[in-house]
Amino acid sequence: MKKIVLVLFVGLMGLSLTAQDKAAKIEFKTETVDYGEITKGSDGVRVFEFTNTGTAPLIISKVSSSCGCTIPKKPEAPILPGKTGEIQVKYDTNRVGPIRKAITVISNADTPTKVLKIKGEVKAAEGK
């Protein structure tokens, strides 16, 4: 009886260790995008590129921004290990002034919540 319990215990430990080895991992090229100084009405679309450096498919379940002036777009399909993906962010450049916004990414990665940032300044068009 003791041998059976020991074998079951060792088997379960082996399974749990194997399951822990399989995890998605998200690594961004940069976690901050700097728009610099841009003119009112300019193209406000920027991209955060990332790679799944883990051993399991990466699933991004939610991407949200700190305000309605920034609209993020997440990949719909899982990102396989070793593959790259992108999160597109569109800022409303009709708002003149500084840009300081956060984009929260929630996924099944080993670090499930990641905060990305955009910064810069929207200037009024000259002569207006």
Secondary structure, 3 states (H helix, E strand, C coil): CHHHHHHHHHHHHHHHHHHHHCCECEEECCCEEEEEEEECCCCCEEEEEEEECCCCCECEEEEEECCCCEEEECCCCCECCCCEEEEEEEECCCCCEEEEEEEEEEECECCCEEEEEEEEEEECCCCC
